């Protein structure tokens, strides 16, 4: 039964895409949660719509314009975070509203086909993902895994105490900007598969679940990757046979796992 589904090229690409996403999404999501920047993924996903709009207007691949816009937004977000250090929600609100406003204005100047493109990027369509997009997802997955292996201790210190990181001589601002940029690029590459409206959920929920199960930082990362893999792969299979949107199905699976884990912890941990 499963082999019949995998006989289709588009399902093979979809499966490879979710495997790649499951490798990097929980890692980035964990750092976002611990840095109290969970809404950053949502902000950058909304800003990415401006990149899509510019791509449609200019007649070029929205992927490249989205990467450029999200990278710039990631740098601006770090600047706003410094300005409003104790009011991070202000920075995210400013950037999110600006991104949506720009995307609507640019889309209004585009041709009639822009609505179709915008819908595709809003809700995602993992079954239409291309081979190049799959390669891009594996490239960012490899980069995130490599950076995590090389810089897990400095990022750990930066995440929990920026003042200590500064005293230790770490380039705090540069590291924060690079983390934002890598996260932005990952979100931009994930949006065609997950959609701008659901990509933040896919990044944050596996890490949130893992934090309730793991007892150490590295354990949480491993558990998060496993949960992301199980949730996303099972979501692809369920969506195929139930004929439901893949990204929405995956999201509901993660929410179900989160509720199940939270309920079991409350029952067994008094």
N, C-alpha and C positions, 0 to 999 in steps of 0.2 A: 504493500500500500504506500509506504513512504518512498519506495524506489520509484513509483510512478510519478510522484510529485517532483522528485529530483531529476526526472528525465527532461524537464523543461529548463532551458538555459536561464530564463529570467528567475526561476526559483533557486537555481544554483548561485546566481549572483546575489540574490536576496539573502540566502543563508550565509554566504561569505561576508556580506556586509554586516550582518548582525553579530557575527563572530568577531569581526574587527572592532565594532563599536563596544562590545562587551569587554574588550581588553583595556580600553582607555577611559571609557565613561565613568566607571566607579572610582578610578584613581583621581581624576579631575574633580569629580563630584565630592569626594571625601575632603579634599583640600578646600573646596568652596564652602562646604558646611563648617569646617573647623575655623575657617577665616571669617565666618559669618557673612559670606557672600553668595548664599544660595540663590538669591535673586539675580546675580550677575549673569548666570546662564540664560535666564529668561530675558534679561535686558539685551544681551548680545544677540539672542535669537530674534527679537523684535527689530533690533537695529539692522540685522542682516536683510530684512525686507527692503531696506533702502538700497542695499547692494544689488538685490534682484531687480529692483525698479530701474536702476542705472544700467544694468545689463540689457534689459528689455529696450530701454530708450536708445541706447547706443548700438544695439544690434550685435552685441558680443555675448560670449558665454556668461550667464549670471554667476557661475561658480567663481570666476576670476574677480569680477567686480565685488562680489560678496566677501571674498577673502580680503580684498583691499579695504573695504569699508569696515569690516569687523575688526581688522588689525588696528586701524586708526581709532576705532571706538574703544578698543581695549586699552590703548595708551591714554586716551582722554578720560576713561573711567578711573584709571589710577590717579590721574591728576585731580579729578573731582573727589576721589577718596581721601587724598591728602588735604584738600581744602575743607571738606566736610568730614573730618576724621571721626567725629562722634555721632555723625548723622548720615550714615552710609546710604540710608533709604532715599535721601534727597538726591544723591548722585545718580542712583539707579533710576529714579523717577524722571529726572531731567533727561538722561540719555535715552530712556525708553520712549518717552513722549516725542523727543526730537526725531528719533529714528522712524517712528510711525508717521509723523507729520511729513517728513521728507519723502518717505515711500509713497504716500498718498498723492503728494504734489507731483512727483516725478511720474507716477503711474497715470495721472490725469493728462499728462502731455504725451503719453505713449499711444501706440495704435490700439485698435480694438482687441487684439489678441493678448493684451497685457493681463486681462482678468484671468485668463486660463493659466498663465504662468504664475500669477500670484496665488491662485488657489492651490496649485501644485506645491508651491513652497510653504504655504500656510499649513497644509495638512500632510504633506509628504506622500511619496508613493514608492515604497521600497521595491515593488515588483518591476518598476520601470528604471531602476538604477542601472547606470552603464558600467562597462568594464573599467573605464578610466576612473569613475567615482569609487569603485570598489578598491582599486589600487591606491587611490588617495587616502581612503580610510585605513588601509593597512599601513601606509606610510606614516600617518599621524599616530597610529597605534604603536608602531615600532619606535617612533621618536619619544612618545610619552613613557613607554616602558624603559627605554634607555636612560632618559633623564631621571626617572624615578630611581633606577639602580645607582646612578652616579651621584645624585644630589639629594637623596632621601633625608639624610641627617640635616643638611643646611635648610631644606624646605620644612622639615619638622620644627626646627628652632624658629624659623621665620613665622610659621603658622601659629605657634603658641605664644610667642613673645618677641615682637619686633624690636623692642628695646634691647633685649639680650642679644639678638642677632646683630644689631648695630654695634654693640660693645664688642662682640666677637670678631668684628671686622668684616662682616658680610655686607655685600652691596645690596642693601634692603630694597631701595627704590628700583634698581635694575632688575632684581629677581622678581619683584612684584609685577613689573611691566612685562617681563618675559613670560611669567605665568599667565597673565591676562591674555597675552598675544597667542600663546599656545592653546589656551582654552578657547579663544575666539576662533582660531583656525579650525580646531576640532569641531566646534559648533557649526561653523560654516559648511564643513564637509559632511556633517551628520544631517543637516536640515533636509536635503533632497530625499533622504530615507525616512526620517522621523517627522519632519514638518516643524515649522517654527513654533507652533503652539504646543507641541508635546516634547520637544527635544530636552527642555530643562527637567522634565519629569524623569525621562530616561537616564539623565545624568545623575540626578540627585537621589532618587529612590533606592537604587541598589546599594549605594553607600550608606544611606540612612538605615536600611535593614541590617547591613553588615555591622554597623556600629552597635546594634542591640545584641549582636551575637559574639563578636570578637572581643578579646580581652587585651590585645596589644595592637599597636599601630599597624604592624606588618600583617598580622592576622586579619585585621579588618579589611585590608587591601585584597588579600587572597580570597576571603569570603565574598567580598563585593564583586570580584571578577566572576566567581562561580555563580553567584546569584544572577548577575547580569547575563551570563551565558545561558543558564537554565531558563530564565524568564524570556529572553529574546528568541532563543531557538524554539521553545515551546510555543511562543506567540506566533511565530511564522507558520508552524504546522497547524495550529488551531485556526488562524485567520484564513488559511488556504481551504480547509475543509468546512469551516463555518461560513465562509464567504463574507468576512468582516474586514474592515481596514486594519492593516497589520500594526501600524503605530498605535492605534487606539487599543487594539487587543493586547499588545505588549504592556501598555500603560496599566490596563486593568489587571493584568497578571501581577505586576509589581505591587499595585495597591492591595491586591488580595494577599500577597505574601507578607506585606508590611502589617496588615491587620491581623493575619494569622500569627506572626511572630510576636506582635505586641500583646495579643490575647494570651498566648502560651506563656510569655514571660510574666504577665500579671497573675496567671494561675499558679505557676510553679515557684515564682520568686515572691515570697511574702515580705 
